[in-house]
Amino acid sequence: MGIEGRIIALVVAAGHGSRAGGEAPKQYAKLAGKALVRHAVERLRHPRIDEIRVVISAGQQSLYTEAVGELALPSPIVGGATRQDSVRNGLEALSAVGGVGAVLIHDAARPFLPARVVDALLDALDAADGAAPALSVVDSLALGGGTLGDAVPRDNLLRVQTPQAFRFDAILAAHRGWTGDTGATDDAQVARAAGLRVATVPGDAMLDKITYAEDFRRAEQRLDANLVSRTGLGFDVHAFAEGDELWLGGLLIPHSRGLSGHSDADVVLHALTDALLGAIGEGDIGDHFPPSDPQWRGAASSRFVEHARDLIEARGGRVDHVDITIICETPKIGPHRDAMRRSVAALLRLPLPRVSIKATTTERLGFTGRGEGIAAQAVATVRAPEES
């Protein structure tokens, strides 16, 4: 029996858990520069999924907006007091729109969903009301309580993961009829209580749930194994012009003249942007922000750096280190160097030791030596997936 209607992915990101440490709930904690919930959403971009909806807690709108960034998603759904309440709210919101044939319900704390699991789950709905990915238990099991108790047979025991897929009308009715004293820990539990048949498909270790700080460290190591190091080089030059606004490294530097050129003419950030774009083979600043486009006249060059940073992070990459050299006779860079480093580090979301800014002169030779302008060169070291 085929699926009639749209297939929707519902990402549950309404928890307040803090076992992973940090100030924000774990679904908004960063992994390789992106929030867990964003990883989960991006992995659900699958040819067979028509739409992705996210369920969040009341008061988390700003965290959610920052996490998903520029992703084109419908407005989030506000969840409830328990996970089961949140899923029910999500299902009711989908029901109000109508036309849903199947739904995949996924935990935001499982950021690495293989595409094959989505296919297996949806295929399983041909013969079942629902389907869940599961892994066999391979470790020995025993009762606890301070000392090791009796062994527990592990035959037929499964580790159940998400996403879990269901025929929409069936799981909606199951949640509406749930009478458990406490919220269900997963939707297969709700489905089984309603008499639905839930098939299992092979799970994947990549779907292990991230709960504690150590889980984040292991996940980072897993990602690192798939990254390759790349280097980008940027160079830019701007001539001095009339005016007293001189922007360097995102800072307004006191000086008798400004620089002429693209946007605010921040030669430092322009060189840095080209280095970042070059590291991932994305052309140069002019490709993304043409000087002929009037919307960039006078624009803050910090926007260009943030754009390049976001492109790297969207590919699952990260900036490791940047080294910038400013070439000029005036102004003196030394008094502003540390503030520039802090500015660039903030733009790239890097620790300060991973940003280097130096200055030199050309011993009165050439256009910089004659005080006609400023040049800057930048080197960016980036790690990104090999296929990027």
Order of alpha helices (4+ residues) and beta strands (2+ residues): beta-beta-beta-alpha-beta-alpha-beta-alpha-beta-alpha-beta-beta-beta-beta-beta-alpha-alpha-beta-alpha-beta-beta-beta-beta-alpha-alpha-alpha-beta-alpha-beta-alpha-beta
